[in-house]
């Protein structure tokens, strides 16, 4: 069976800066893949190319066996690619419930009744049901991060891209978020997760890749990758805290 | 407590009372021809026209973020459409109104293709330029009187109704029907998936796109729809006036500035806004219009005061203070045995698994 996501020889440069240099990765169905790398390594740009927000200079993106390189972000979302943003991007003037409804109706393409049910379920799943009718703009950071995740889930994704959902949270908050991501993974959704909070990442992912200068420099079992000499060198001798 | 015990509601207590009040008001307004004289009817029909124009501009600018200052393009096109269709096409005036709307919808597609390349204030100025081009084009049509305009021929006027009074009644009722239809359509639209998409785009375009919203398609749809509605109102306005000229039909003052004034005073981005705004506008006009230029200065003053002191408009002020929504758009989740809006701290943070 074709991998759910296949990146084939992706390259992208912004002016003189190479942010993706011939990157190829296959993500099998149901896997949780972690991506780490220093700032500016090209992690978020890679997500951009998967969702369609960034057009690669060369290479192609295949989703579920079909080439989606030329599809718009909205089209890819409807096929089942959902993302959370590093800096939460709520529809600030709309209620939390309506934020989810956008994803359920436009992303998942559900009718009004089905969308209502899915969003009520998702609110509960993400611990946001208390805030259903509040304006999303009035949420705290943790709640916004939960909303990012909830909205992505409300589009019924087959592939979920998480961009630093654990950053800026307290230890307690981080723990409850990790539990949520693990539950999503257990429900069969494929996950690709960019994260600087490595211990949160390691607690969930099956596989870890390291991006540096737009190139893939390590790929494999999370415990092994995190202790590899390449990673130690990139992080300038700072031992990764696992 | 489980979230399964939740249901979804749009209506509020105020909106349930509102529905009854609106129904009673409509009944009274529909009976107005039998209760009042021709001058008042004509005034009411003008109010309806402005209410419809403001509602459409609100849909475009307030809900979709497409701030057009060139809506007089569509009023003028609708007016000229009516004259051309009845004089050259031999159409009955009431049949010409929807046809003029359809013509505007067709014309709006290439115009949107042009304007949507522009953003923000460039879009606004671009929309004005389009209206100017249309005004100049209209002044070149010599069969419709060129720059000085023309009157609706007697045979066309006579085809509306047998007597003057019946004609006034017919025009009044069609204005009422049209504004009710436009309001109802706008409310339905804003509660549908289109409205959800519009508000999502207006709130955060990046997030809208990555949640499956086809931004270009949604914007085109709303632009074409408002152009058609605006043109139909334009046709009706000039059917009432019985005379058209390029300067009157494509007047930025009458059909864009006043319309924006009404919406801003009432409350941008709220269905109730234009209704409140149109009342304020006509009260000011009826009481101050004799003062000439001072009237316009007063309008400007009111606009400046509202924008400084209550940027959410008169209705926005009321709605935010007392939490009233006569026409709610939000789908609210109501949990059993708990009051909506109860502070989160009053309940447990996590639901039981």
Interface residues (C-beta under 8 A of the other chain):
Chain A: X51 X53 X72 X73 X74 X77 X78 X82 X83 X85 X89 X90 X91 X92 X93 X94 X95 X97 X98 X101 X102 X103 X105 X106 X107 X108 X109 X112 X116 X120 X121 X123 X124 X127 X129 X130 X131 X132 X133 X151 X155
Chain B: X2 X3 X4 X6 X8 X193 X196 X197 X199 X200 X202 X203 X204 X206 X207 X208 X209 X210 X211 X212 X213 X214 X215 X330 X331 X332 X333 X335 X340 X341 X344 X347 X349 X350 X351
